[in-house]
Amino acid sequence: MRSLLCAAGAAGALWVGAVAVVPAAADEPDGFTIGDPRITESSGLVASRAHPGIYWTHNDSDDGPHVYAVDGRTGRTVARITLRGIGAPRDVEAISLGPDGDLYLGDIGDNLGGSWNHVWIYRFPEPKRLRDATVTATQYTVKYADGPRDAEALMVHPRTGRVYIASKKQDGTGALYEGPRRLTSSGTNTFRKVAPAELWVTDGAFSPDGTRLVLRGYFGARIFRWANGRPEDLGSVGVPIQQQGESVTFTPDGRTLMYGSEGQDSEVTPVGLSGRQLPDSARAGDGEDGGEDGSGSGNSASGRGSSGEKGLEPSYAKGALVLAVATALVVVVRRLLRRRS
């Protein structure tokens, strides 16, 4: 996804210095900076299951069929994987990990506003050794039952292996789509709407135990309890201020969300979960019974979430504040330039 309004992005970068995110708890992982100069449009992020501390990412366009393994301790790229056996990627926006140990790469973006009559998913085994390599991938053709959509979020359920896609908001038509029980490479895979998503979704992820789903946008995120193949809204969750918020993944223990952004030397920032936002396996580890406890906020500078809401509703407060700050800064800069001229 190409940059938003430059002024808004600059304002967000300036604002992060004025409004600090609450620091992560002591038991949460540190954030890191992706230092590889080849990675300038990191659009998807997923924590490796086979290699602790490693995160897989990719550029969203103009980079060819490549994915990168980045060390979450140093930010250094430790492997670049090149895919063969597929066509030329068009707009790769998301990456996810299935229960079979395969990585799924979503070539699902549509910068033309939803005009392509099909998109693709590429699937390949997560490499056992971290080194530059070329691997053969399986390509799946995807269509939506209700017509073309622009999308940036692809999630594979870690128990069932079913693939889901969340489209971006388009005049109120954003939605969560469910793929067939098993993808086929010999025909078209039709994805069907299962829930509305009134959020400008830029990425999403299932928790490792499959009991939580998070969807993020540029300025906010929602977290859901996942039960019987459907989402139940648990409210908003903290999102750090980033240059252009694009990606999110759970850490392997499910206790922390890692948020990524586009741009050179982009930051990956942790936000801890608490209360009912924690996946069931993490709550059980804390001695909780998984019931409602009234807690709904992550460890970041965002408002508390609320339960009992239906559908996939967004939180606009932070977005409105960022845009207001952006507008004010643009006005100030223009006035200063006029005075100097």
Disulfide bonds with the S-S distance in Angstrom:
none
